[in-house]
Amino acid sequence: METKNKKKYILTYKEGNGDGCPNGCSYLADPRLSFSAKGILACVLAHPEWLEITADWLASQNSDDISIIKEDLKLLEQAGYIIASEGN
């Protein structure tokens, strides 16, 4: 995954926070997130090998427009599910 000079995102959300959801899916009820942002988070949680992600890389993995992915990543960051850093 090419990340040179790209904003990289790292997951901060931890599953299983005792909310009664069997798969730690309390984020699905978070009204701050769009459905597509919830989908990105679900994919990241399902793939722990994705240590860092970028909007470009996510766009290469599906048919969503990169502008929507960037908006979703911003929502996830604002809600505290991921943190961002500038790529090296």
N, C-alpha and C positions, 0 to 999 in steps of 0.2 A: 504494500500500500504506500503510495507516494505521498509524503507529508511535508515536503520542503516548502517553507514559507506559507504554510496553510495553518489555519486554526485547528488545533487538535482538541478532542474532547475525551474526558476520562469519566467513567461512571462513579458516582458517589453514593447512589441509592443502594441500600442493602435489603435483600429480601427477608421475609419472615420477621416482621416487627411486632408480632403478637396481635394483629388486628382481626384475627379469625379467618382470614383468607388462606386457604390451604397452600397456595403457591406464592404467598407474599405479594399479592397483586393489588394492594391498596391504592397504588398509583392509578389504577383504572377508574377510580371514583374521584380523582382529583379534578375539580372543575377548571383549574387554571390551564389544563392541557387540552390541546385539540386531539381528535381521534387519531390523526396521523402521528402526532408527537408520542402518544401512548403506544402506537405501533412500533415506532423507532425504539422506544425504551424496552418494549417486550422483546424485540429482536436482540438488542444488546444484552439483556438479561439472559436470554437463551443461548448466547454465544460468549461465554467468559473468555474465550481465546481472543476476542476483539479487545485488546488492551487499550488501544487508542483508535478513534474514528475521526474521519473528516467528512464534511458535506459532500465533497467530490467523490469520495470512496462510496458513501452510502448511495449517491445517485447512480454510480456505476453498477450497483447491486440490484436495482429495481427500476421501475418506469416513472417514478415520481420526479417532478421538475425540481431542479436544484434550489430554486428560490423558495419553494415550499419546505424543503428539507432544512434550509438555513433558518427559516422562521421557526420550525419545530425545534431545532437545536437551541435556538435562543430561548424559547419557552421552557425547555428542559433545564437550561442553565439558570434562568431566572427563578425557577421553582426549586432549585437546589439538587436536582437529580444527577446532573453532570457538572464538571468544571471544565473551563476552556483555558488553553494556553496557546501562544503563538508557536507555530512549528519552526523547527530549525533546519 
